[in-house]
Amino acid sequence: MTTRQIKTKGIVLREVKTGESDRILTILTPALGVISASAKGSQRLKSKLFAATGLFCYSEFILFEGKTMYLVDEATPIEVFFDLRASVEGMSLAVYLAELMGTLAPEGESAQQQLRLLLNSLALICRKRNLYQVKVVCELRALSQAGYMPDLVACQSCGGYEGEGFFFDLVQGGLLCADCAARAGHRPNLTDSQLAAMRHILYSEDEKVFGFTLSEPSLKHLSALSTQYVVQQLDHRFKSLDFLQSVLP
């Protein structure tokens, strides 16, 4: 029986070294979603796969279908995101976003949006964009793409769109204005500007999603709130998150 050959672009989200020279890769692809692939001999410096199969390498792969996973036959690097390693903070954020995307992106179906979001996020980290901004955009956008989009249109109780602060419910994913929140025993946890930024992240077009500004304290608060929403909605604590929060509190 002939083994089917597949040609696809993809980014390496995770690598596990096996034996002296092999690697098992987790790859995010546009058409197949998240896949696992064996890259035999790829740890050897002289291997034709070495430069294209490392962590965060965005490459063009030629794969064969194996019994339990794909087999990497050829790989050509497109972008290696070398500058991620310029800082501990940037690299830590990249590792967390890769783990997040590997959890949220589908398997066996299109993940074009998720791939584009991650590539843009990694490129901005390399360009020394504010890390809190990159983090909150990737978190909220990735959650929304995976079906966890919060409803930020208006207060769920009275329908108010504007106000002097809102309460964002991490469990329900909805809003309460300050007055309705007080009646429900909650205090606002979002300022008007932070809510406007969240709405921009969720409802803007892909090419405009990073196009907003907030003060550093507001970005840090929004980043913390976004991570709480991730953990609450997914009921999952990411291994990379603890270290990220130790270097990017």
Short mmCIF file of the C-alpha atoms (twelve columns), coordinates in Angstrom:
data_MODEL
# 
_entry.id   MODEL 
# 
loop_
_atom_site.group_PDB 
_atom_site.id 
_atom_site.type_symbol 
_atom_site.label_atom_id 
_atom_site.label_alt_id 
_atom_site.label_comp_id 
_atom_site.label_asym_id 
_atom_site.label_seq_id 
_atom_site.Cartn_x 
_atom_site.Cartn_y 
_atom_site.Cartn_z 
_atom_site.pdbx_PDB_model_num 
ATOM 1   C CA . MET A 1   0.000   0.000  0.000  1 
ATOM 2   C CA . THR A 2   1.342   3.426  -0.962 1 
ATOM 3   C CA . THR A 3   1.928   5.834  1.919  1 
ATOM 4   C CA . ARG A 4   0.297   9.189  1.330  1 
ATOM 5   C CA . GLN A 5   2.663   12.146 1.038  1 
ATOM 6   C CA . ILE A 6   1.598   15.527 2.403  1 
ATOM 7   C CA . LYS A 7   3.175   18.918 1.810  1 
ATOM 8   C CA . THR A 8   2.334   21.579 4.376  1 
ATOM 9   C CA . LYS A 9   3.676   24.619 6.123  1 
ATOM 10  C CA . GLY A 10  3.706   24.614 9.906  1 
ATOM 11  C CA . ILE A 11  5.375   25.845 13.078 1 
ATOM 12  C CA . VAL A 12  6.981   23.592 15.654 1 
ATOM 13  C CA . LEU A 13  5.163   24.115 18.960 1 
ATOM 14  C CA . ARG A 14  7.055   21.482 20.908 1 
ATOM 15  C CA . GLU A 15  9.997   19.142 20.447 1 
ATOM 16  C CA . VAL A 16  10.792  16.037 22.440 1 
ATOM 17  C CA . LYS A 17  14.221  14.541 21.922 1 
ATOM 18  C CA . THR A 18  14.219  10.768 21.652 1 
ATOM 19  C CA . GLY A 19  17.311  8.613  21.518 1 
ATOM 20  C CA . GLU A 20  20.566  10.162 20.404 1 
ATOM 21  C CA . SER A 21  19.394  11.894 17.253 1 
ATOM 22  C CA . ASP A 22  15.611  11.820 16.800 1 
ATOM 23  C CA . ARG A 23  12.839  14.263 17.727 1 
ATOM 24  C CA . ILE A 24  9.082   14.019 18.098 1 
ATOM 25  C CA . LEU A 25  7.504   17.284 16.964 1 
ATOM 26  C CA . THR A 26  4.176   18.906 17.690 1 
ATOM 27  C CA . ILE A 27  3.405   21.051 14.646 1 
ATOM 28  C CA . LEU A 28  0.623   23.582 14.059 1 
ATOM 29  C CA . THR A 29  -0.407  23.464 10.402 1 
ATOM 30  C CA . PRO A 30  -2.980  25.506 8.470  1 
ATOM 31  C CA . ALA A 31  -5.045  22.618 7.087  1 
ATOM 32  C CA . LEU A 32  -4.424  19.725 9.483  1 
ATOM 33  C CA . GLY A 33  -4.415  21.651 12.749 1 
ATOM 34  C CA . VAL A 34  -2.110  20.244 15.425 1 
ATOM 35  C CA . ILE A 35  -0.228  17.113 14.396 1 
ATOM 36  C CA . SER A 36  2.578   14.942 15.779 1 
ATOM 37  C CA . ALA A 37  5.509   14.009 13.569 1 
ATOM 38  C CA . SER A 38  8.695   12.013 13.950 1 
ATOM 39  C CA . ALA A 39  11.838  13.709 12.637 1 
ATOM 40  C CA . LYS A 40  14.471  10.987 12.568 1 
ATOM 41  C CA . GLY A 41  18.071  12.114 12.780 1 
ATOM 42  C CA . SER A 42  17.043  15.750 13.134 1 
ATOM 43  C CA . GLN A 43  19.253  16.369 16.193 1 
ATOM 44  C CA . ARG A 44  22.397  15.814 14.147 1 
ATOM 45  C CA . LEU A 45  24.035  19.050 13.038 1 
ATOM 46  C CA . LYS A 46  24.676  17.602 9.587  1 
ATOM 47  C CA . SER A 47  21.078  16.416 9.173  1 
ATOM 48  C CA . LYS A 48  19.076  18.020 6.375  1 
ATOM 49  C CA . LEU A 49  16.246  18.377 8.920  1 
ATOM 50  C CA . PHE A 50  18.252  20.079 11.683 1 
ATOM 51  C CA . ALA A 51  17.680  23.728 10.735 1 
ATOM 52  C CA . ALA A 52  13.954  23.370 10.032 1 
ATOM 53  C CA . THR A 53  12.661  21.207 12.873 1 
ATOM 54  C CA . GLY A 54  13.715  23.063 16.021 1 
ATOM 55  C CA . LEU A 55  11.345  24.763 18.444 1 
ATOM 56  C CA . PHE A 56  9.453   27.694 16.838 1 
ATOM 57  C CA . CYS A 57  10.758  26.921 13.345 1 
ATOM 58  C CA . TYR A 58  8.146   27.848 10.753 1 
ATOM 59  C CA . SER A 59  8.929   25.528 7.879  1 
ATOM 60  C CA . GLU A 60  7.594   23.793 4.816  1 
ATOM 61  C CA . PHE A 61  7.331   20.092 5.526  1 
ATOM 62  C CA . ILE A 62  6.988   17.021 3.350  1 
ATOM 63  C CA . LEU A 63  5.393   14.347 5.501  1 
ATOM 64  C CA . PHE A 64  4.399   10.722 5.157  1 
ATOM 65  C CA . GLU A 65  1.533   9.211  7.107  1 
ATOM 66  C CA . GLY A 66  2.700   6.657  9.641  1 
ATOM 67  C CA . LYS A 67  0.646   4.310  11.814 1 
ATOM 68  C CA . THR A 68  0.643   6.554  14.884 1 
ATOM 69  C CA . MET A 69  2.064   9.855  13.623 1 
ATOM 70  C CA . TYR A 70  3.446   11.580 10.578 1 
ATOM 71  C CA . LEU A 71  7.045   11.071 9.458  1 
ATOM 72  C CA . VAL A 72  9.091   14.087 8.358  1 
ATOM 73  C CA . ASP A 73  10.787  13.341 5.052  1 
ATOM 74  C CA . GLU A 74  11.933  16.860 4.160  1 
ATOM 75  C CA . ALA A 75  11.753  20.280 5.832  1 
ATOM 76  C CA . THR A 76  12.768  23.708 4.601  1 
ATOM 77  C CA . PRO A 77  12.890  26.638 7.063  1 
ATOM 78  C CA . ILE A 78  10.832  29.744 6.270  1 
ATOM 79  C CA . GLU A 79  11.286  31.660 9.537  1 
ATOM 80  C CA . VAL A 80  13.156  30.482 12.642 1 
ATOM 81  C CA . PHE A 81  12.304  33.380 15.006 1 
ATOM 82  C CA . PHE A 82  15.863  33.417 16.314 1 
ATOM 83  C CA . ASP A 83  15.340  36.720 18.174 1 
ATOM 84  C CA . LEU A 84  12.898  35.070 20.588 1 
ATOM 85  C CA . ARG A 85  15.985  33.968 22.467 1 
ATOM 86  C CA . ALA A 86  17.138  37.545 23.021 1 
ATOM 87  C CA . SER A 87  15.381  37.713 26.405 1 
ATOM 88  C CA . VAL A 88  14.149  35.275 29.033 1 
ATOM 89  C CA . GLU A 89  10.822  37.110 29.140 1 
ATOM 90  C CA . GLY A 90  10.234  36.914 25.393 1 
ATOM 91  C CA . MET A 91  11.204  33.255 25.181 1 
ATOM 92  C CA . SER A 92  9.042   32.380 28.181 1 
ATOM 93  C CA . LEU A 93  6.043   34.095 26.614 1 
ATOM 94  C CA . ALA A 94  6.640   32.274 23.325 1 
ATOM 95  C CA . VAL A 95  6.729   28.904 25.110 1 
ATOM 96  C CA . TYR A 96  3.469   29.678 26.913 1 
ATOM 97  C CA . LEU A 97  1.707   30.844 23.750 1 
ATOM 98  C CA . ALA A 98  2.853   27.707 21.941 1 
ATOM 99  C CA . GLU A 99  1.471   25.520 24.731 1 
ATOM 100 C CA . LEU A 100 -1.776  27.498 24.730 1 
ATOM 101 C CA . MET A 101 -2.164  27.177 20.968 1 
ATOM 102 C CA . GLY A 102 -1.339  23.496 21.078 1 
ATOM 103 C CA . THR A 103 -4.189  23.043 23.552 1 
ATOM 104 C CA . LEU A 104 -6.751  25.210 21.774 1 
ATOM 105 C CA . ALA A 105 -6.075  24.562 18.087 1 
ATOM 106 C CA . PRO A 106 -8.069  21.724 16.504 1 
ATOM 107 C CA . GLU A 107 -6.688  18.410 15.312 1 
ATOM 108 C CA . GLY A 108 -7.466  17.199 11.811 1 
ATOM 109 C CA . GLU A 109 -9.111  20.381 10.595 1 
ATOM 110 C CA . SER A 110 -8.296  23.939 9.539  1 
ATOM 111 C CA . ALA A 111 -6.266  26.069 11.932 1 
ATOM 112 C CA . GLN A 112 -5.364  28.884 9.552  1 
ATOM 113 C CA . GLN A 113 -6.507  31.613 11.962 1 
ATOM 114 C CA . GLN A 114 -4.643  30.121 14.899 1 
ATOM 115 C CA . LEU A 115 -1.455  29.751 12.876 1 
ATOM 116 C CA . ARG A 116 -1.623  33.352 11.649 1 
ATOM 117 C CA . LEU A 117 -2.227  34.621 15.185 1 
ATOM 118 C CA . LEU A 118 0.735   32.740 16.616 1 
ATOM 119 C CA . LEU A 119 3.088   33.754 13.802 1 
ATOM 120 C CA . ASN A 120 2.138   37.412 14.229 1 
ATOM 121 C CA . SER A 121 2.562   37.169 18.000 1 
ATOM 122 C CA . LEU A 122 6.024   35.630 17.741 1 
ATOM 123 C CA . ALA A 123 7.082   38.216 15.172 1 
ATOM 124 C CA . LEU A 124 6.017   41.023 17.519 1 
ATOM 125 C CA . ILE A 125 7.935   39.473 20.406 1 
ATOM 126 C CA . CYS A 126 11.020  39.462 18.180 1 
ATOM 127 C CA . ARG A 127 10.403  43.134 17.382 1 
ATOM 128 C CA . LYS A 128 10.282  43.916 21.123 1 
ATOM 129 C CA . ARG A 129 6.590   44.824 21.166 1 
ATOM 130 C CA . ASN A 130 5.099   45.200 24.649 1 
ATOM 131 C CA . LEU A 131 4.920   41.618 25.934 1 
ATOM 132 C CA . TYR A 132 1.788   42.182 28.005 1 
ATOM 133 C CA . GLN A 133 -0.018  43.404 24.901 1 
ATOM 134 C CA . VAL A 134 1.113   40.445 22.793 1 
ATOM 135 C CA . LYS A 135 0.077   38.067 25.567 1 
ATOM 136 C CA . VAL A 136 -3.414  39.426 26.145 1 
ATOM 137 C CA . VAL A 137 -4.192  39.627 22.422 1 
ATOM 138 C CA . CYS A 138 -3.061  36.064 21.755 1 
ATOM 139 C CA . GLU A 139 -4.880  34.698 24.803 1 
ATOM 140 C CA . LEU A 140 -8.243  36.352 24.152 1 
ATOM 141 C CA . ARG A 141 -8.163  35.902 20.389 1 
ATOM 142 C CA . ALA A 142 -7.141  32.235 20.648 1 
ATOM 143 C CA . LEU A 143 -9.890  31.546 23.174 1 
ATOM 144 C CA . SER A 144 -12.437 33.204 20.904 1 
ATOM 145 C CA . GLN A 145 -11.286 31.191 17.888 1 
ATOM 146 C CA . ALA A 146 -11.706 28.016 19.937 1 
ATOM 147 C CA . GLY A 147 -15.286 28.822 20.954 1 
ATOM 148 C CA . TYR A 148 -14.697 30.573 24.277 1 
ATOM 149 C CA . MET A 149 -15.474 34.121 23.151 1 
ATOM 150 C CA . PRO A 150 -16.828 36.238 26.006 1 
ATOM 151 C CA . ASP A 151 -19.826 38.502 25.461 1 
ATOM 152 C CA . LEU A 152 -18.571 42.043 25.911 1 
ATOM 153 C CA . VAL A 153 -21.255 43.883 23.968 1 
ATOM 154 C CA . ALA A 154 -23.187 45.221 26.953 1 
ATOM 155 C CA . CYS A 155 -24.204 44.644 30.573 1 
ATOM 156 C CA . GLN A 156 -26.007 41.321 30.771 1 
ATOM 157 C CA . SER A 157 -28.488 42.700 33.275 1 
ATOM 158 C CA . CYS A 158 -29.519 46.156 32.050 1 
ATOM 159 C CA . GLY A 159 -28.034 46.273 28.533 1 
ATOM 160 C CA . GLY A 160 -25.847 49.290 29.263 1 
ATOM 161 C CA . TYR A 161 -22.916 49.709 26.877 1 
ATOM 162 C CA . GLU A 162 -20.951 52.457 28.634 1 
ATOM 163 C CA . GLY A 163 -20.324 53.300 32.257 1 
ATOM 164 C CA . GLU A 164 -17.779 54.094 34.950 1 
ATOM 165 C CA . GLY A 165 -16.389 50.593 35.068 1 
ATOM 166 C CA . PHE A 166 -17.623 47.048 34.474 1 
ATOM 167 C CA . PHE A 167 -17.371 43.681 36.169 1 
ATOM 168 C CA . PHE A 168 -16.119 40.910 33.876 1 
ATOM 169 C CA . ASP A 169 -17.419 37.538 35.028 1 
ATOM 170 C CA . LEU A 170 -14.620 34.996 34.572 1 
ATOM 171 C CA . VAL A 171 -17.033 32.071 34.833 1 
ATOM 172 C CA . GLN A 172 -19.892 33.258 32.637 1 
ATOM 173 C CA . GLY A 173 -17.754 35.366 30.292 1 
ATOM 174 C CA . GLY A 174 -20.150 38.311 30.442 1 
ATOM 175 C CA . LEU A 175 -20.328 41.889 31.718 1 
ATOM 176 C CA . LEU A 176 -22.153 43.702 34.478 1 
ATOM 177 C CA . CYS A 177 -22.131 47.481 34.726 1 
ATOM 178 C CA . ALA A 178 -21.032 49.022 38.033 1 
ATOM 179 C CA . ASP A 179 -24.602 49.404 39.349 1 
ATOM 180 C CA . CYS A 180 -25.702 45.892 38.379 1 
ATOM 181 C CA . ALA A 181 -22.452 44.463 39.703 1 
ATOM 182 C CA . ALA A 182 -23.006 46.142 43.062 1 
ATOM 183 C CA . ARG A 183 -26.496 44.669 43.305 1 
ATOM 184 C CA . ALA A 184 -25.003 41.247 42.584 1 
ATOM 185 C CA . GLY A 185 -22.274 41.690 45.197 1 
ATOM 186 C CA . HIS A 186 -19.404 42.335 42.791 1 
ATOM 187 C CA . ARG A 187 -16.995 45.213 42.261 1 
ATOM 188 C CA . PRO A 188 -15.876 46.424 38.816 1 
ATOM 189 C CA . ASN A 189 -12.618 44.869 37.613 1 
ATOM 190 C CA . LEU A 190 -12.413 46.676 34.259 1 
ATOM 191 C CA . THR A 191 -11.979 50.343 33.479 1 
ATOM 192 C CA . ASP A 192 -13.575 51.857 30.395 1 
ATOM 193 C CA . SER A 193 -10.253 51.859 28.543 1 
ATOM 194 C CA . GLN A 194 -9.521  48.235 29.431 1 
ATOM 195 C CA . LEU A 195 -12.968 47.160 28.276 1 
ATOM 196 C CA . ALA A 196 -12.499 49.099 25.033 1 
ATOM 197 C CA . ALA A 197 -9.207  47.253 24.489 1 
ATOM 198 C CA . MET A 198 -10.872 43.874 25.086 1 
ATOM 199 C CA . ARG A 199 -13.646 44.720 22.645 1 
ATOM 200 C CA . HIS A 200 -11.052 45.727 20.072 1 
ATOM 201 C CA . ILE A 201 -9.184  42.431 20.527 1 
ATOM 202 C CA . LEU A 202 -12.329 40.341 20.144 1 
ATOM 203 C CA . TYR A 203 -14.217 42.194 17.429 1 
ATOM 204 C CA . SER A 204 -11.598 43.813 15.164 1 
ATOM 205 C CA . GLU A 205 -10.224 42.378 11.931 1 
ATOM 206 C CA . ASP A 206 -7.109  40.213 12.120 1 
ATOM 207 C CA . GLU A 207 -4.776  42.818 10.680 1 
ATOM 208 C CA . LYS A 208 -5.929  45.428 13.225 1 
ATOM 209 C CA . VAL A 209 -6.057  43.300 16.362 1 
ATOM 210 C CA . PHE A 210 -2.807  44.636 17.862 1 
ATOM 211 C CA . GLY A 211 -3.697  48.239 17.005 1 
ATOM 212 C CA . PHE A 212 -4.624  49.685 20.382 1 
ATOM 213 C CA . THR A 213 -2.800  51.465 23.195 1 
ATOM 214 C CA . LEU A 214 -3.082  51.216 26.974 1 
ATOM 215 C CA . SER A 215 -0.904  52.400 29.808 1 
ATOM 216 C CA . GLU A 216 1.522   49.872 31.254 1 
ATOM 217 C CA . PRO A 217 -0.460  49.409 34.493 1 
ATOM 218 C CA . SER A 218 -3.675  48.874 32.516 1 
ATOM 219 C CA . LEU A 219 -1.979  46.335 30.250 1 
ATOM 220 C CA . LYS A 220 -0.632  44.430 33.244 1 
ATOM 221 C CA . HIS A 221 -4.073  44.334 34.851 1 
ATOM 222 C CA . LEU A 222 -5.710  43.202 31.620 1 
ATOM 223 C CA . SER A 223 -3.012  40.569 31.141 1 
ATOM 224 C CA . ALA A 224 -3.657  39.135 34.606 1 
ATOM 225 C CA . LEU A 225 -7.417  39.126 34.045 1 
ATOM 226 C CA . SER A 226 -7.018  37.451 30.670 1 
ATOM 227 C CA . THR A 227 -4.899  34.666 32.145 1 
ATOM 228 C CA . GLN A 228 -7.472  34.112 34.897 1 
ATOM 229 C CA . TYR A 229 -10.104 33.751 32.174 1 
ATOM 230 C CA . VAL A 230 -7.947  31.224 30.306 1 
ATOM 231 C CA . VAL A 231 -7.416  29.082 33.400 1 
ATOM 232 C CA . GLN A 232 -11.079 29.341 34.432 1 
ATOM 233 C CA . GLN A 233 -12.529 28.484 31.039 1 
ATOM 234 C CA . LEU A 234 -10.153 25.652 30.219 1 
ATOM 235 C CA . ASP A 235 -9.846  24.321 33.782 1 
ATOM 236 C CA . HIS A 236 -6.207  23.720 32.977 1 
ATOM 237 C CA . ARG A 237 -2.973  25.015 34.454 1 
ATOM 238 C CA . PHE A 238 -0.299  25.323 31.802 1 
ATOM 239 C CA . LYS A 239 3.163   24.098 32.763 1 
ATOM 240 C CA . SER A 240 4.795   27.100 31.134 1 
ATOM 241 C CA . LEU A 241 2.574   29.635 32.909 1 
ATOM 242 C CA . ASP A 242 4.191   29.484 36.348 1 
ATOM 243 C CA . PHE A 243 7.617   30.312 34.984 1 
ATOM 244 C CA . LEU A 244 6.222   33.033 32.726 1 
ATOM 245 C CA . GLN A 245 4.524   34.674 35.692 1 
ATOM 246 C CA . SER A 246 7.788   34.581 37.647 1 
ATOM 247 C CA . VAL A 247 9.576   36.632 34.971 1 
ATOM 248 C CA . LEU A 248 6.592   38.608 33.642 1 
ATOM 249 C CA . PRO A 249 4.356   39.209 36.694 1 
# 
